[in-house]
C-alpha cells in the first residue's frame, strides 16, 4: 500500500469512527485503535462519548499516556501522581 492509499485509509477510518454511534446502555462508551502506518509510525485513534470524556478528562488521559510512553522508552520510572478523588 503506497502513502496515498494509507492516508486515504486512515482518513476513512477517522470518518467512520467519528460517525459510529455509541450504545449508551451496553457500551462501550470509548473506543481506541492503534493504526500502524510504517514500522516506526503509528496513530492512536481515541473516540469517547462526552458522558465519559470531557475536555478536562481527555487532557488528563492524554497527559498520563504521554508520560507513561516516555517513561517506557527512556527506561525511567513513571512518576504519575495518585488519581484525584472525584469529590475534588
N, CA, C and O atoms as a Maestro MAE file, in Angstrom:
{
 s_m_m2io_version
 :::
 2.0.0
}

f_m_ct {
 s_m_title
 :::
 protein
 m_atom[352] {
  # First column is atom index #
  i_m_mmod_type
  r_m_x_coord
  r_m_y_coord
  r_m_z_coord
  i_m_residue_number
  s_m_chain_name
  s_m_pdb_residue_name
  s_m_pdb_atom_name
  i_m_atomic_number
  :::
  1 25 0.856 -1.175 0.000 1 A "UNK " " N  " 7
  2 3 0.000 0.000 0.000 1 A "UNK " " CA " 6
  3 2 0.901 1.236 0.000 1 A "UNK " " C  " 6
  4 15 1.779 1.369 0.852 1 A "UNK " " O  " 8
  5 25 0.680 2.135 -0.955 2 A "UNK " " N  " 7
  6 3 1.523 3.334 -1.012 2 A "UNK " " CA " 6
  7 2 1.024 4.394 -0.026 2 A "UNK " " C  " 6
  8 15 0.001 4.216 0.635 2 A "UNK " " O  " 8
  9 25 1.766 5.495 0.058 3 A "UNK " " N  " 7
  10 3 1.476 6.553 1.041 3 A "UNK " " CA " 6
  11 2 0.089 7.156 0.872 3 A "UNK " " C  " 6
  12 15 -0.605 7.387 1.862 3 A "UNK " " O  " 8
  13 25 -0.321 7.411 -0.348 4 A "UNK " " N  " 7
  14 3 -1.643 7.997 -0.598 4 A "UNK " " CA " 6
  15 2 -2.748 7.045 -0.163 4 A "UNK " " C  " 6
  16 15 -3.743 7.472 0.423 4 A "UNK " " O  " 8
  17 25 -2.578 5.753 -0.447 5 A "UNK " " N  " 7
  18 3 -3.576 4.766 -0.038 5 A "UNK " " CA " 6
  19 2 -3.668 4.669 1.483 5 A "UNK " " C  " 6
  20 15 -4.763 4.536 2.030 5 A "UNK " " O  " 8
  21 25 -2.521 4.734 2.169 6 A "UNK " " N  " 7
  22 3 -2.509 4.716 3.630 6 A "UNK " " CA " 6
  23 2 -3.227 5.935 4.196 6 A "UNK " " C  " 6
  24 15 -4.016 5.821 5.134 6 A "UNK " " O  " 8
  25 25 -2.952 7.092 3.623 7 A "UNK " " N  " 7
  26 3 -3.607 8.321 4.092 7 A "UNK " " CA " 6
  27 2 -5.113 8.264 3.862 7 A "UNK " " C  " 6
  28 15 -5.889 8.686 4.719 7 A "UNK " " O  " 8
  29 25 -5.527 7.745 2.712 8 A "UNK " " N  " 7
  30 3 -6.955 7.611 2.428 8 A "UNK " " CA " 6
  31 2 -7.619 6.618 3.382 8 A "UNK " " C  " 6
  32 15 -8.725 6.859 3.865 8 A "UNK " " O  " 8
  33 25 -6.939 5.502 3.651 9 A "UNK " " N  " 7
  34 3 -7.484 4.501 4.562 9 A "UNK " " CA " 6
  35 2 -7.615 5.074 5.976 9 A "UNK " " C  " 6
  36 15 -8.612 4.837 6.658 9 A "UNK " " O  " 8
  37 25 -6.600 5.829 6.410 10 A "UNK " " N  " 7
  38 3 -6.658 6.455 7.728 10 A "UNK " " CA " 6
  39 2 -7.780 7.481 7.780 10 A "UNK " " C  " 6
  40 15 -8.514 7.544 8.766 10 A "UNK " " O  " 8
  41 25 -7.921 8.276 6.745 11 A "UNK " " N  " 7
  42 3 -8.993 9.267 6.681 11 A "UNK " " CA " 6
  43 2 -10.356 8.592 6.743 11 A "UNK " " C  " 6
  44 15 -11.251 9.061 7.446 11 A "UNK " " O  " 8
  45 25 -10.519 7.500 6.016 12 A "UNK " " N  " 7
  46 3 -11.777 6.757 6.039 12 A "UNK " " CA " 6
  47 2 -12.063 6.199 7.427 12 A "UNK " " C  " 6
  48 15 -13.202 6.235 7.893 12 A "UNK " " O  " 8
  49 25 -11.028 5.682 8.086 13 A "UNK " " N  " 7
  50 3 -11.197 5.149 9.442 13 A "UNK " " CA " 6
  51 2 -11.626 6.250 10.406 13 A "UNK " " C  " 6
  52 15 -12.540 6.052 11.207 13 A "UNK " " O  " 8
  53 25 -10.977 7.402 10.336 14 A "UNK " " N  " 7
  54 3 -11.317 8.515 11.222 14 A "UNK " " CA " 6
  55 2 -12.755 8.979 11.001 14 A "UNK " " C  " 6
  56 15 -13.476 9.245 11.963 14 A "UNK " " O  " 8
  57 25 -13.168 9.074 9.757 15 A "UNK " " N  " 7
  58 3 -14.549 9.469 9.455 15 A "UNK " " CA " 6
  59 2 -15.532 8.434 9.987 15 A "UNK " " C  " 6
  60 15 -16.562 8.788 10.561 15 A "UNK " " O  " 8
  61 25 -15.216 7.167 9.798 16 A "UNK " " N  " 7
  62 3 -16.085 6.096 10.269 16 A "UNK " " CA " 6
  63 2 -16.205 6.114 11.790 16 A "UNK " " C  " 6
  64 15 -17.302 5.973 12.331 16 A "UNK " " O  " 8
  65 25 -15.084 6.286 12.473 17 A "UNK " " N  " 7
  66 3 -15.102 6.334 13.937 17 A "UNK " " CA " 6
  67 2 -15.900 7.533 14.440 17 A "UNK " " C  " 6
  68 15 -16.612 7.434 15.439 17 A "UNK " " O  " 8
  69 25 -15.782 8.651 13.756 18 A "UNK " " N  " 7
  70 3 -16.499 9.860 14.173 18 A "UNK " " CA " 6
  71 2 -18.010 9.705 13.973 18 A "UNK " " C  " 6
  72 15 -18.793 10.288 14.723 18 A "UNK " " O  " 8
  73 25 -18.422 8.932 12.975 19 A "UNK " " N  " 7
  74 3 -19.845 8.746 12.681 19 A "UNK " " CA " 6
  75 2 -20.482 7.618 13.487 19 A "UNK " " C  " 6
  76 15 -21.696 7.608 13.693 19 A "UNK " " O  " 8
  77 25 -19.666 6.670 13.943 20 A "UNK " " N  " 7
  78 3 -20.199 5.488 14.621 20 A "UNK " " CA " 6
  79 2 -20.821 5.871 15.960 20 A "UNK " " C  " 6
  80 15 -20.191 6.539 16.781 20 A "UNK " " O  " 8
  81 25 -22.060 5.443 16.171 21 A "UNK " " N  " 7
  82 3 -22.784 5.767 17.398 21 A "UNK " " CA " 6
  83 2 -22.299 4.933 18.573 21 A "UNK " " C  " 6
  84 15 -21.711 3.866 18.396 21 A "UNK " " O  " 8
  85 25 -22.554 5.436 19.774 22 A "UNK " " N  " 7
  86 3 -22.267 4.703 20.998 22 A "UNK " " CA " 6
  87 2 -23.557 4.091 21.516 22 A "UNK " " C  " 6
  88 15 -24.621 4.702 21.417 22 A "UNK " " O  " 8
  89 25 -23.468 2.897 22.062 23 A "UNK " " N  " 7
  90 3 -24.603 2.247 22.699 23 A "UNK " " CA " 6
  91 2 -24.567 2.646 24.172 23 A "UNK " " C  " 6
  92 15 -23.755 2.130 24.940 23 A "UNK " " O  " 8
  93 25 -25.440 3.558 24.557 24 A "UNK " " N  " 7
  94 3 -25.416 4.097 25.916 24 A "UNK " " CA " 6
  95 2 -25.849 3.084 26.971 24 A "UNK " " C  " 6
  96 15 -25.584 3.282 28.157 24 A "UNK " " O  " 8
  97 25 -26.505 2.008 26.562 25 A "UNK " " N  " 7
  98 3 -26.948 1.002 27.524 25 A "UNK " " CA " 6
  99 2 -25.920 -0.107 27.706 25 A "UNK " " C  " 6
  100 15 -25.668 -0.543 28.829 25 A "UNK " " O  " 8
  101 25 -25.329 -0.561 26.614 26 A "UNK " " N  " 7
  102 3 -24.431 -1.708 26.677 26 A "UNK " " CA " 6
  103 2 -22.958 -1.360 26.446 26 A "UNK " " C  " 6
  104 15 -22.086 -2.209 26.631 26 A "UNK " " O  " 8
  105 25 -22.676 -0.111 26.042 27 A "UNK " " N  " 7
  106 3 -21.297 0.306 25.824 27 A "UNK " " CA " 6
  107 2 -20.682 -0.387 24.629 27 A "UNK " " C  " 6
  108 15 -21.381 -1.063 23.874 27 A "UNK " " O  " 8
  109 25 -19.403 -0.230 24.450 28 A "UNK " " N  " 7
  110 3 -18.520 0.622 25.248 28 A "UNK " " CA " 6
  111 2 -18.755 2.107 24.946 28 A "UNK " " C  " 6
  112 15 -19.298 2.466 23.902 28 A "UNK " " O  " 8
  113 25 -18.338 2.941 25.871 29 A "UNK " " N  " 7
  114 3 -18.507 4.383 25.700 29 A "UNK " " CA " 6
  115 2 -17.219 5.065 25.251 29 A "UNK " " C  " 6
  116 15 -17.159 6.289 25.135 29 A "UNK " " O  " 8
  117 25 -16.197 4.263 25.001 30 A "UNK " " N  " 7
  118 3 -14.948 4.774 24.430 30 A "UNK " " CA " 6
  119 2 -14.354 3.674 23.558 30 A "UNK " " C  " 6
  120 15 -14.485 2.486 23.854 30 A "UNK " " O  " 8
  121 25 -13.705 4.088 22.485 31 A "UNK " " N  " 7
  122 3 -13.049 3.150 21.572 31 A "UNK " " CA " 6
  123 2 -11.628 3.635 21.311 31 A "UNK " " C  " 6
  124 15 -11.380 4.832 21.162 31 A "UNK " " O  " 8
  125 25 -10.703 2.685 21.260 32 A "UNK " " N  " 7
  126 3 -9.302 3.009 20.991 32 A "UNK " " CA " 6
  127 2 -8.790 2.050 19.924 32 A "UNK " " C  " 6
  128 15 -9.005 0.841 20.002 32 A "UNK " " O  " 8
  129 25 -8.121 2.602 18.942 33 A "UNK " " N  " 7
  130 3 -7.488 1.790 17.900 33 A "UNK " " CA " 6
  131 2 -6.078 2.322 17.671 33 A "UNK " " C  " 6
  132 15 -5.851 3.532 17.685 33 A "UNK " " O  " 8
  133 25 -5.147 1.419 17.464 34 A "UNK " " N  " 7
  134 3 -3.779 1.779 17.118 34 A "UNK " " CA " 6
  135 2 -3.544 1.363 15.674 34 A "UNK " " C  " 6
  136 15 -3.642 0.186 15.330 34 A "UNK " " O  " 8
  137 25 -3.234 2.340 14.839 35 A "UNK " " N  " 7
  138 3 -3.063 2.105 13.409 35 A "UNK " " CA " 6
  139 2 -1.584 2.220 13.066 35 A "UNK " " C  " 6
  140 15 -0.952 3.240 13.340 35 A "UNK " " O  " 8
  141 25 -1.042 1.172 12.468 36 A "UNK " " N  " 7
  142 3 0.370 1.170 12.062 36 A "UNK " " CA " 6
  143 2 0.465 1.678 10.628 36 A "UNK " " C  " 6
  144 15 -0.071 1.068 9.703 36 A "UNK " " O  " 8
  145 25 1.152 2.801 10.460 37 A "UNK " " N  " 7
  146 3 1.347 3.364 9.127 37 A "UNK " " CA " 6
  147 2 2.679 2.929 8.527 37 A "UNK " " C  " 6
  148 15 2.779 2.654 7.331 37 A "UNK " " O  " 8
  149 25 3.694 2.872 9.374 38 A "UNK " " N  " 7
  150 3 5.030 2.420 8.987 38 A "UNK " " CA " 6
  151 2 5.617 1.702 10.191 38 A "UNK " " C  " 6
  152 15 4.997 1.670 11.253 38 A "UNK " " O  " 8
  153 25 6.807 1.122 10.040 39 A "UNK " " N  " 7
  154 3 7.433 0.423 11.162 39 A "UNK " " CA " 6
  155 2 7.539 1.307 12.398 39 A "UNK " " C  " 6
  156 15 7.328 0.832 13.514 39 A "UNK " " O  " 8
  157 25 7.853 2.552 12.221 40 A "UNK " " N  " 7
  158 3 8.068 3.467 13.344 40 A "UNK " " CA " 6
  159 2 7.042 4.606 13.380 40 A "UNK " " C  " 6
  160 15 7.288 5.639 14.003 40 A "UNK " " O  " 8
  161 25 5.911 4.425 12.725 41 A "UNK " " N  " 7
  162 3 4.898 5.481 12.682 41 A "UNK " " CA " 6
  163 2 3.518 4.881 12.915 41 A "UNK " " C  " 6
  164 15 3.024 4.081 12.121 41 A "UNK " " O  " 8
  165 25 2.912 5.286 14.021 42 A "UNK " " N  " 7
  166 3 1.601 4.784 14.410 42 A "UNK " " CA " 6
  167 2 0.686 5.961 14.741 42 A "UNK " " C  " 6
  168 15 1.153 7.045 15.090 42 A "UNK " " O  " 8
  169 25 -0.617 5.732 14.628 43 A "UNK " " N  " 7
  170 3 -1.610 6.724 15.008 43 A "UNK " " CA " 6
  171 2 -2.540 6.065 16.024 43 A "UNK " " C  " 6
  172 15 -3.084 4.989 15.776 43 A "UNK " " O  " 8
  173 25 -2.714 6.718 17.165 44 A "UNK " " N  " 7
  174 3 -3.651 6.246 18.171 44 A "UNK " " CA " 6
  175 2 -4.958 6.997 17.969 44 A "UNK " " C  " 6
  176 15 -4.998 8.225 18.040 44 A "UNK " " O  " 8
  177 25 -6.029 6.245 17.715 45 A "UNK " " N  " 7
  178 3 -7.349 6.833 17.497 45 A "UNK " " CA " 6
  179 2 -8.168 6.577 18.759 45 A "UNK " " C  " 6
  180 15 -8.423 5.428 19.119 45 A "UNK " " O  " 8
  181 25 -8.576 7.649 19.423 46 A "UNK " " N  " 7
  182 3 -9.369 7.551 20.646 46 A "UNK " " CA " 6
  183 2 -10.658 8.323 20.430 46 A "UNK " " C  " 6
  184 15 -10.640 9.516 20.128 46 A "UNK " " O  " 8
  185 25 -11.783 7.623 20.589 47 A "UNK " " N  " 7
  186 3 -13.097 8.252 20.444 47 A "UNK " " CA " 6
  187 2 -13.873 7.930 21.709 47 A "UNK " " C  " 6
  188 15 -14.030 6.764 22.072 47 A "UNK " " O  " 8
  189 25 -14.358 8.969 22.379 48 A "UNK " " N  " 7
  190 3 -15.116 8.751 23.602 48 A "UNK " " CA " 6
  191 2 -16.388 9.572 23.606 48 A "UNK " " C  " 6
  192 15 -16.411 10.710 23.138 48 A "UNK " " O  " 8
  193 25 -17.448 8.983 24.139 49 A "UNK " " N  " 7
  194 3 -18.706 9.707 24.279 49 A "UNK " " CA " 6
  195 2 -18.523 10.796 25.326 49 A "UNK " " C  " 6
  196 15 -17.773 10.611 26.284 49 A "UNK " " O  " 8
  197 25 -19.186 11.908 25.158 50 A "UNK " " N  " 7
  198 3 -18.995 13.039 26.067 50 A "UNK " " CA " 6
  199 2 -19.455 12.725 27.496 50 A "UNK " " C  " 6
  200 15 -19.095 13.445 28.427 50 A "UNK " " O  " 8
  201 25 -20.233 11.676 27.679 51 A "UNK " " N  " 7
  202 3 -20.624 11.272 29.031 51 A "UNK " " CA " 6
  203 2 -19.401 10.838 29.839 51 A "UNK " " C  " 6
  204 15 -19.336 11.079 31.045 51 A "UNK " " O  " 8
  205 25 -18.443 10.205 29.188 52 A "UNK " " N  " 7
  206 3 -17.275 9.681 29.906 52 A "UNK " " CA " 6
  207 2 -15.991 10.435 29.593 52 A "UNK " " C  " 6
  208 15 -14.955 10.166 30.202 52 A "UNK " " O  " 8
  209 25 -16.040 11.359 28.670 53 A "UNK " " N  " 7
  210 3 -14.801 12.018 28.258 53 A "UNK " " CA " 6
  211 2 -15.056 13.474 27.898 53 A "UNK " " C  " 6
  212 15 -15.474 13.793 26.785 53 A "UNK " " O  " 8
  213 25 -14.797 14.343 28.854 54 A "UNK " " N  " 7
  214 3 -14.913 15.778 28.585 54 A "UNK " " CA " 6
  215 2 -13.525 16.306 28.216 54 A "UNK " " C  " 6
  216 15 -12.552 15.553 28.222 54 A "UNK " " O  " 8
  217 25 -13.436 17.564 27.904 55 A "UNK " " N  " 7
  218 3 -12.142 18.152 27.549 55 A "UNK " " CA " 6
  219 2 -11.120 18.012 28.652 55 A "UNK " " C  " 6
  220 15 -9.957 17.714 28.383 55 A "UNK " " O  " 8
  221 25 -11.532 18.222 29.891 56 A "UNK " " N  " 7
  222 3 -10.609 18.128 31.025 56 A "UNK " " CA " 6
  223 2 -10.110 16.694 31.191 56 A "UNK " " C  " 6
  224 15 -8.908 16.467 31.323 56 A "UNK " " O  " 8
  225 25 -11.041 15.714 31.185 57 A "UNK " " N  " 7
  226 3 -10.624 14.328 31.402 57 A "UNK " " CA " 6
  227 2 -9.773 13.817 30.247 57 A "UNK " " C  " 6
  228 15 -8.850 13.030 30.455 57 A "UNK " " O  " 8
  229 25 -10.080 14.263 29.025 58 A "UNK " " N  " 7
  230 3 -9.255 13.846 27.891 58 A "UNK " " CA " 6
  231 2 -7.836 14.378 28.032 58 A "UNK " " C  " 6
  232 15 -6.876 13.675 27.718 58 A "UNK " " O  " 8
  233 25 -7.696 15.612 28.502 59 A "UNK " " N  " 7
  234 3 -6.363 16.185 28.718 59 A "UNK " " CA " 6
  235 2 -5.595 15.387 29.767 59 A "UNK " " C  " 6
  236 15 -4.389 15.185 29.628 59 A "UNK " " O  " 8
  237 25 -6.278 14.931 30.813 60 A "UNK " " N  " 7
  238 3 -5.634 14.116 31.843 60 A "UNK " " CA " 6
  239 2 -5.173 12.786 31.256 60 A "UNK " " C  " 6
  240 15 -4.027 12.382 31.456 60 A "UNK " " O  " 8
  241 25 -6.053 12.108 30.538 61 A "UNK " " N  " 7
  242 3 -5.715 10.814 29.934 61 A "UNK " " CA " 6
  243 2 -4.546 10.965 28.958 61 A "UNK " " C  " 6
  244 15 -3.603 10.175 28.990 61 A "UNK " " O  " 8
  245 25 -4.606 11.966 28.104 62 A "UNK " " N  " 7
  246 3 -3.547 12.175 27.121 62 A "UNK " " CA " 6
  247 2 -2.224 12.489 27.802 62 A "UNK " " C  " 6
  248 15 -1.186 11.953 27.413 62 A "UNK " " O  " 8
  249 25 -2.248 13.353 28.815 63 A "UNK " " N  " 7
  250 3 -1.018 13.690 29.539 63 A "UNK " " CA " 6
  251 2 -0.399 12.478 30.214 63 A "UNK " " C  " 6
  252 15 0.816 12.286 30.162 63 A "UNK " " O  " 8
  253 25 -1.235 11.659 30.849 64 A "UNK " " N  " 7
  254 3 -0.708 10.478 31.534 64 A "UNK " " CA " 6
  255 2 -0.219 9.431 30.543 64 A "UNK " " C  " 6
  256 15 0.784 8.762 30.791 64 A "UNK " " O  " 8
  257 25 -0.914 9.286 29.431 65 A "UNK " " N  " 7
  258 3 -0.467 8.359 28.395 65 A "UNK " " CA " 6
  259 2 0.901 8.777 27.853 65 A "UNK " " C  " 6
  260 15 1.777 7.934 27.660 65 A "UNK " " O  " 8
  261 25 1.083 10.060 27.612 66 A "UNK " " N  " 7
  262 3 2.376 10.568 27.135 66 A "UNK " " CA " 6
  263 2 3.477 10.321 28.161 66 A "UNK " " C  " 6
  264 15 4.594 9.944 27.807 66 A "UNK " " O  " 8
  265 25 3.154 10.534 29.431 67 A "UNK " " N  " 7
  266 3 4.147 10.310 30.478 67 A "UNK " " CA " 6
  267 2 4.539 8.840 30.575 67 A "UNK " " C  " 6
  268 15 5.718 8.521 30.726 67 A "UNK " " O  " 8
  269 25 3.567 7.950 30.489 68 A "UNK " " N  " 7
  270 3 3.859 6.515 30.531 68 A "UNK " " CA " 6
  271 2 4.672 6.070 29.311 68 A "UNK " " C  " 6
  272 15 5.599 5.269 29.433 68 A "UNK " " O  " 8
  273 25 4.320 6.589 28.152 69 A "UNK " " N  " 7
  274 3 5.040 6.257 26.921 69 A "UNK " " CA " 6
  275 2 6.492 6.717 27.015 69 A "UNK " " C  " 6
  276 15 7.410 5.972 26.674 69 A "UNK " " O  " 8
  277 25 6.693 7.942 27.478 70 A "UNK " " N  " 7
  278 3 8.043 8.489 27.615 70 A "UNK " " CA " 6
  279 2 8.853 7.668 28.613 70 A "UNK " " C  " 6
  280 15 10.019 7.366 28.359 70 A "UNK " " O  " 8
  281 25 8.253 7.306 29.737 71 A "UNK " " N  " 7
  282 3 8.958 6.517 30.746 71 A "UNK " " CA " 6
  283 2 9.339 5.146 30.192 71 A "UNK " " C  " 6
  284 15 10.431 4.646 30.462 71 A "UNK " " O  " 8
  285 25 8.455 4.550 29.432 72 A "UNK " " N  " 7
  286 3 8.723 3.218 28.879 72 A "UNK " " CA " 6
  287 2 9.928 3.223 27.945 72 A "UNK " " C  " 6
  288 15 10.735 2.294 27.968 72 A "UNK " " O  " 8
  289 25 10.054 4.251 27.133 73 A "UNK " " N  " 7
  290 3 11.109 4.268 26.134 73 A "UNK " " CA " 6
  291 2 12.371 4.999 26.579 73 A "UNK " " C  " 6
  292 15 13.346 5.068 25.830 73 A "UNK " " O  " 8
  293 25 12.358 5.536 27.776 74 A "UNK " " N  " 7
  294 3 13.581 6.160 28.297 74 A "UNK " " CA " 6
  295 2 14.094 5.399 29.508 74 A "UNK " " C  " 6
  296 15 14.996 5.865 30.204 74 A "UNK " " O  " 8
  297 25 13.518 4.225 29.759 75 A "UNK " " N  " 7
  298 3 13.891 3.387 30.901 75 A "UNK " " CA " 6
  299 2 13.808 4.135 32.219 75 A "UNK " " C  " 6
  300 15 14.555 3.837 33.151 75 A "UNK " " O  " 8
  301 25 12.916 5.093 32.304 76 A "UNK " " N  " 7
  302 3 12.716 5.842 33.539 76 A "UNK " " CA " 6
  303 2 11.482 5.290 34.254 76 A "UNK " " C  " 6
  304 15 10.613 4.676 33.635 76 A "UNK " " O  " 8
  305 25 11.422 5.515 35.534 77 A "UNK " " N  " 7
  306 3 10.249 5.118 36.302 77 A "UNK " " CA " 6
  307 2 9.164 6.169 36.079 77 A "UNK " " C  " 6
  308 15 9.427 7.369 36.148 77 A "UNK " " O  " 8
  309 25 7.944 5.705 35.813 78 A "UNK " " N  " 7
  310 3 6.885 6.699 35.642 78 A "UNK " " CA " 6
  311 2 6.538 7.282 37.001 78 A "UNK " " C  " 6
  312 15 6.508 6.571 38.005 78 A "UNK " " O  " 8
  313 25 6.284 8.545 37.021 79 A "UNK " " N  " 7
  314 3 6.013 9.275 38.252 79 A "UNK " " CA " 6
  315 2 4.609 9.861 38.265 79 A "UNK " " C  " 6
  316 15 4.413 11.019 38.632 79 A "UNK " " O  " 8
  317 25 3.636 9.056 37.862 80 A "UNK " " N  " 7
  318 3 2.265 9.551 37.830 80 A "UNK " " CA " 6
  319 2 1.768 9.787 39.258 80 A "UNK " " C  " 6
  320 15 1.986 8.958 40.142 80 A "UNK " " O  " 8
  321 25 1.114 10.900 39.473 81 A "UNK " " N  " 7
  322 3 0.556 11.141 40.808 81 A "UNK " " CA " 6
  323 2 -0.649 10.238 41.048 81 A "UNK " " C  " 6
  324 15 -1.214 9.668 40.114 81 A "UNK " " O  " 8
  325 25 -1.023 10.122 42.297 82 A "UNK " " N  " 7
  326 3 -2.230 9.354 42.623 82 A "UNK " " CA " 6
  327 2 -3.429 10.009 41.943 82 A "UNK " " C  " 6
  328 15 -3.474 11.226 41.763 82 A "UNK " " O  " 8
  329 25 -4.379 9.192 41.578 83 A "UNK " " N  " 7
  330 3 -5.578 9.709 40.918 83 A "UNK " " CA " 6
  331 2 -6.316 10.659 41.849 83 A "UNK " " C  " 6
  332 15 -6.405 10.428 43.055 83 A "UNK " " O  " 8
  333 25 -6.844 11.733 41.268 84 A "UNK " " N  " 7
  334 3 -7.631 12.700 42.043 84 A "UNK " " CA " 6
  335 2 -8.946 12.047 42.459 84 A "UNK " " C  " 6
  336 15 -9.496 11.211 41.742 84 A "UNK " " O  " 8
  337 25 -9.432 12.440 43.612 85 A "UNK " " N  " 7
  338 3 -10.733 11.951 44.078 85 A "UNK " " CA " 6
  339 2 -11.829 12.681 43.308 85 A "UNK " " C  " 6
  340 15 -11.704 13.868 43.007 85 A "UNK " " O  " 8
  341 25 -12.893 11.966 42.997 86 A "UNK " " N  " 7
  342 3 -13.997 12.564 42.259 86 A "UNK " " CA " 6
  343 2 -14.557 13.768 43.006 86 A "UNK " " C  " 6
  344 15 -14.974 14.743 42.382 86 A "UNK " " O  " 8
  345 25 -14.572 13.711 44.326 87 A "UNK " " N  " 7
  346 3 -15.117 14.794 45.126 87 A "UNK " " CA " 6
  347 2 -14.277 16.073 45.021 87 A "UNK " " C  " 6
  348 15 -14.768 17.169 45.293 87 A "UNK " " O  " 8
  349 25 -13.002 15.922 44.620 88 A "UNK " " N  " 7
  350 3 -12.124 17.077 44.464 88 A "UNK " " CA " 6
  351 2 -12.470 17.837 43.198 88 A "UNK " " C  " 6
  352 15 -11.837 18.847 42.892 88 A "UNK " " O  " 8
  :::
 }
 m_bond[351] {
  # First column is bond index #
  i_m_from
  i_m_to
  i_m_order
  :::
  1 1 2 1
  2 2 3 1
  3 3 4 2
  4 3 5 1
  5 5 6 1
  6 6 7 1
  7 7 8 2
  8 7 9 1
  9 9 10 1
  10 10 11 1
  11 11 12 2
  12 11 13 1
  13 13 14 1
  14 14 15 1
  15 15 16 2
  16 15 17 1
  17 17 18 1
  18 18 19 1
  19 19 20 2
  20 19 21 1
  21 21 22 1
  22 22 23 1
  23 23 24 2
  24 23 25 1
  25 25 26 1
  26 26 27 1
  27 27 28 2
  28 27 29 1
  29 29 30 1
  30 30 31 1
  31 31 32 2
  32 31 33 1
  33 33 34 1
  34 34 35 1
  35 35 36 2
  36 35 37 1
  37 37 38 1
  38 38 39 1
  39 39 40 2
  40 39 41 1
  41 41 42 1
  42 42 43 1
  43 43 44 2
  44 43 45 1
  45 45 46 1
  46 46 47 1
  47 47 48 2
  48 47 49 1
  49 49 50 1
  50 50 51 1
  51 51 52 2
  52 51 53 1
  53 53 54 1
  54 54 55 1
  55 55 56 2
  56 55 57 1
  57 57 58 1
  58 58 59 1
  59 59 60 2
  60 59 61 1
  61 61 62 1
  62 62 63 1
  63 63 64 2
  64 63 65 1
  65 65 66 1
  66 66 67 1
  67 67 68 2
  68 67 69 1
  69 69 70 1
  70 70 71 1
  71 71 72 2
  72 71 73 1
  73 73 74 1
  74 74 75 1
  75 75 76 2
  76 75 77 1
  77 77 78 1
  78 78 79 1
  79 79 80 2
  80 79 81 1
  81 81 82 1
  82 82 83 1
  83 83 84 2
  84 83 85 1
  85 85 86 1
  86 86 87 1
  87 87 88 2
  88 87 89 1
  89 89 90 1
  90 90 91 1
  91 91 92 2
  92 91 93 1
  93 93 94 1
  94 94 95 1
  95 95 96 2
  96 95 97 1
  97 97 98 1
  98 98 99 1
  99 99 100 2
  100 99 101 1
  101 101 102 1
  102 102 103 1
  103 103 104 2
  104 103 105 1
  105 105 106 1
  106 106 107 1
  107 107 108 2
  108 107 109 1
  109 109 110 1
  110 110 111 1
  111 111 112 2
  112 111 113 1
  113 113 114 1
  114 114 115 1
  115 115 116 2
  116 115 117 1
  117 117 118 1
  118 118 119 1
  119 119 120 2
  120 119 121 1
  121 121 122 1
  122 122 123 1
  123 123 124 2
  124 123 125 1
  125 125 126 1
  126 126 127 1
  127 127 128 2
  128 127 129 1
  129 129 130 1
  130 130 131 1
  131 131 132 2
  132 131 133 1
  133 133 134 1
  134 134 135 1
  135 135 136 2
  136 135 137 1
  137 137 138 1
  138 138 139 1
  139 139 140 2
  140 139 141 1
  141 141 142 1
  142 142 143 1
  143 143 144 2
  144 143 145 1
  145 145 146 1
  146 146 147 1
  147 147 148 2
  148 147 149 1
  149 149 150 1
  150 150 151 1
  151 151 152 2
  152 151 153 1
  153 153 154 1
  154 154 155 1
  155 155 156 2
  156 155 157 1
  157 157 158 1
  158 158 159 1
  159 159 160 2
  160 159 161 1
  161 161 162 1
  162 162 163 1
  163 163 164 2
  164 163 165 1
  165 165 166 1
  166 166 167 1
  167 167 168 2
  168 167 169 1
  169 169 170 1
  170 170 171 1
  171 171 172 2
  172 171 173 1
  173 173 174 1
  174 174 175 1
  175 175 176 2
  176 175 177 1
  177 177 178 1
  178 178 179 1
  179 179 180 2
  180 179 181 1
  181 181 182 1
  182 182 183 1
  183 183 184 2
  184 183 185 1
  185 185 186 1
  186 186 187 1
  187 187 188 2
  188 187 189 1
  189 189 190 1
  190 190 191 1
  191 191 192 2
  192 191 193 1
  193 193 194 1
  194 194 195 1
  195 195 196 2
  196 195 197 1
  197 197 198 1
  198 198 199 1
  199 199 200 2
  200 199 201 1
  201 201 202 1
  202 202 203 1
  203 203 204 2
  204 203 205 1
  205 205 206 1
  206 206 207 1
  207 207 208 2
  208 207 209 1
  209 209 210 1
  210 210 211 1
  211 211 212 2
  212 211 213 1
  213 213 214 1
  214 214 215 1
  215 215 216 2
  216 215 217 1
  217 217 218 1
  218 218 219 1
  219 219 220 2
  220 219 221 1
  221 221 222 1
  222 222 223 1
  223 223 224 2
  224 223 225 1
  225 225 226 1
  226 226 227 1
  227 227 228 2
  228 227 229 1
  229 229 230 1
  230 230 231 1
  231 231 232 2
  232 231 233 1
  233 233 234 1
  234 234 235 1
  235 235 236 2
  236 235 237 1
  237 237 238 1
  238 238 239 1
  239 239 240 2
  240 239 241 1
  241 241 242 1
  242 242 243 1
  243 243 244 2
  244 243 245 1
  245 245 246 1
  246 246 247 1
  247 247 248 2
  248 247 249 1
  249 249 250 1
  250 250 251 1
  251 251 252 2
  252 251 253 1
  253 253 254 1
  254 254 255 1
  255 255 256 2
  256 255 257 1
  257 257 258 1
  258 258 259 1
  259 259 260 2
  260 259 261 1
  261 261 262 1
  262 262 263 1
  263 263 264 2
  264 263 265 1
  265 265 266 1
  266 266 267 1
  267 267 268 2
  268 267 269 1
  269 269 270 1
  270 270 271 1
  271 271 272 2
  272 271 273 1
  273 273 274 1
  274 274 275 1
  275 275 276 2
  276 275 277 1
  277 277 278 1
  278 278 279 1
  279 279 280 2
  280 279 281 1
  281 281 282 1
  282 282 283 1
  283 283 284 2
  284 283 285 1
  285 285 286 1
  286 286 287 1
  287 287 288 2
  288 287 289 1
  289 289 290 1
  290 290 291 1
  291 291 292 2
  292 291 293 1
  293 293 294 1
  294 294 295 1
  295 295 296 2
  296 295 297 1
  297 297 298 1
  298 298 299 1
  299 299 300 2
  300 299 301 1
  301 301 302 1
  302 302 303 1
  303 303 304 2
  304 303 305 1
  305 305 306 1
  306 306 307 1
  307 307 308 2
  308 307 309 1
  309 309 310 1
  310 310 311 1
  311 311 312 2
  312 311 313 1
  313 313 314 1
  314 314 315 1
  315 315 316 2
  316 315 317 1
  317 317 318 1
  318 318 319 1
  319 319 320 2
  320 319 321 1
  321 321 322 1
  322 322 323 1
  323 323 324 2
  324 323 325 1
  325 325 326 1
  326 326 327 1
  327 327 328 2
  328 327 329 1
  329 329 330 1
  330 330 331 1
  331 331 332 2
  332 331 333 1
  333 333 334 1
  334 334 335 1
  335 335 336 2
  336 335 337 1
  337 337 338 1
  338 338 339 1
  339 339 340 2
  340 339 341 1
  341 341 342 1
  342 342 343 1
  343 343 344 2
  344 343 345 1
  345 345 346 1
  346 346 347 1
  347 347 348 2
  348 347 349 1
  349 349 350 1
  350 350 351 1
  351 351 352 2
  :::
 }
}
